Amino acid sequence: VQLVESGGGLVQAGGSLRLSCAASGFSFDDYAIGWFRQAPGKEREGVACISNSDGSTYYTDSVKGRFTISSDNAKKRVYLQMNSLKPEDTAVYYCAAAYGTTAQALGQGMAVRPLHTVAAMDYWGKGTLVTVSS
């Protein structure tokens, strides 16, 4: 099983980046994929997720309206388009997979039970660093 993130980098505030998560070794359509981030000295938190079975999505309030999650099931890839980036978006961004759940359920877990949700994910990538300068 592998999840490999790419697309991170340094960008000025107000700019955009597109992250990619390439999945292999598991039945992609049976999983929901979440994007999480961890800033220095802070807990890992979820920001967006997508259900690969029906394409439904969920965003946490911190990124709603700025970030867009999408997936290409044929390529087994999930993307996170990040616009209007702010310095507080600086973090290592991870993708993670959860079996047999929906974006709504996973997203609500991100919002109200963040530590539990992080612990409950089945697979994780190693992360990609996003730095937003002011």
C-alpha positions as CSV (number, residue, x, y, z in Angstrom):
1,V,0.0,0.0,0.0
2,Q,1.3,3.4,-0.9
3,L,0.1,7.0,-0.8
4,V,2.5,9.5,-2.2
5,E,2.0,13.2,-2.0
6,S,3.5,15.8,-4.3
7,G,3.1,19.4,-5.3
8,G,4.2,21.2,-2.2
9,G,6.5,24.2,-2.3
10,L,7.0,27.8,-1.4
11,V,4.3,30.3,-2.5
12,Q,3.5,33.9,-1.6
13,A,0.3,34.7,0.3
14,G,-2.6,34.9,-2.1
15,G,-1.1,32.4,-4.4
16,S,-2.1,28.8,-5.3
17,L,-0.8,25.3,-5.3
18,R,-2.1,22.0,-6.4
19,L,-1.3,18.9,-4.3
20,S,-1.5,15.4,-5.7
21,C,-1.9,12.1,-3.9
22,A,-1.1,8.9,-5.8
23,A,-2.6,5.8,-4.4
24,S,-1.6,2.1,-5.0
25,G,-2.0,-1.3,-3.5
26,F,-5.6,-1.0,-2.3
27,S,-9.1,-0.9,-3.7
28,F,-9.3,2.8,-4.3
29,D,-13.0,3.0,-4.9
30,D,-13.8,1.5,-1.5
31,Y,-12.1,4.3,0.4
32,A,-12.5,7.9,1.4
33,I,-9.4,10.0,1.0
34,G,-8.7,12.9,3.3
35,W,-6.1,15.7,3.2
36,F,-4.6,16.6,6.6
37,R,-2.0,19.1,7.6
38,Q,0.3,19.6,10.5
39,A,2.0,22.9,11.3
40,P,5.0,23.1,13.5
41,G,4.0,22.6,17.2
42,K,0.4,21.8,16.3
43,E,-1.7,18.7,16.1
44,R,-2.5,17.1,12.8
45,E,-5.8,18.3,11.5
46,G,-8.1,17.4,8.6
47,V,-9.0,20.0,6.0
48,A,-10.9,18.2,3.2
49,C,-12.0,14.7,2.2
50,I,-13.7,12.9,-0.7
51,S,-15.5,9.7,-1.0
52,N,-14.2,7.8,-4.0
53,S,-17.4,5.8,-4.4
54,D,-19.6,8.8,-5.2
55,G,-17.4,11.8,-5.3
56,S,-19.0,13.6,-2.4
57,T,-16.8,16.0,-0.6
58,Y,-16.4,17.8,2.8
59,Y,-14.4,20.8,3.8
60,T,-13.6,22.1,7.2
61,D,-14.3,25.7,7.9
62,S,-10.7,26.8,7.8
63,V,-10.4,26.0,4.0
64,K,-14.0,26.2,2.8
65,G,-14.2,28.4,-0.3
66,R,-10.5,28.3,-0.9
67,F,-9.5,24.7,-1.3
68,T,-11.1,22.1,-3.7
69,I,-10.6,18.4,-3.4
70,S,-11.1,16.2,-6.5
71,S,-10.3,12.6,-7.5
72,D,-9.5,10.7,-10.7
73,N,-10.5,7.2,-10.0
74,A,-9.0,5.8,-13.2
75,K,-5.6,7.2,-12.2
76,K,-6.1,6.5,-8.5
77,R,-5.2,10.1,-7.7
78,V,-6.7,12.7,-5.4
79,Y,-5.9,16.4,-5.8
80,L,-6.1,19.4,-3.5
81,Q,-6.3,22.7,-5.3
82,M,-5.4,25.4,-2.8
83,N,-6.2,29.0,-3.7
84,S,-5.9,32.3,-1.8
85,L,-3.2,30.8,0.4
86,K,-2.5,32.4,3.8
87,P,0.6,32.1,5.9
88,E,-1.4,30.1,8.4
89,D,-1.8,27.4,5.8
90,T,1.9,26.6,6.1
91,A,2.2,23.0,7.1
92,V,3.1,19.5,6.0
93,Y,0.2,18.2,4.0
94,Y,-0.7,14.5,4.2
95,C,-3.2,12.4,2.3
96,A,-4.7,9.4,4.1
97,A,-7.3,6.7,3.3
98,A,-10.2,5.4,5.3
99,Y,-12.0,2.2,4.3
100,G,-15.8,2.1,3.9
101,T,-16.7,5.6,5.1
102,T,-18.3,8.6,3.5
103,A,-16.9,12.1,3.0
104,Q,-19.7,13.4,5.3
105,A,-18.8,11.0,8.1
106,L,-15.1,11.5,7.7
107,G,-15.4,15.3,7.4
108,Q,-17.5,15.5,10.5
109,G,-14.9,13.5,12.3
110,M,-12.3,15.9,11.2
111,A,-14.3,18.8,12.6
112,V,-15.5,17.4,15.9
113,R,-13.1,14.5,16.8
114,P,-9.9,15.4,15.1
115,L,-7.5,13.3,17.1
116,H,-9.7,10.3,16.9
117,T,-10.1,10.7,13.2
118,V,-6.4,11.0,12.6
119,A,-5.9,7.8,14.6
120,A,-8.6,6.0,12.7
121,M,-7.3,6.5,9.2
122,D,-6.0,3.2,7.6
123,Y,-3.2,4.4,5.4
124,W,-1.0,7.5,5.3
125,G,1.4,9.2,2.9
126,K,4.7,10.8,4.1
127,G,3.6,14.3,3.4
128,T,4.6,17.3,1.3
129,L,5.6,20.7,2.7
130,V,3.7,23.8,1.9
131,T,5.2,27.1,2.9
132,V,3.2,30.3,2.4
133,S,5.2,33.5,2.9
134,S,3.7,36.8,3.9
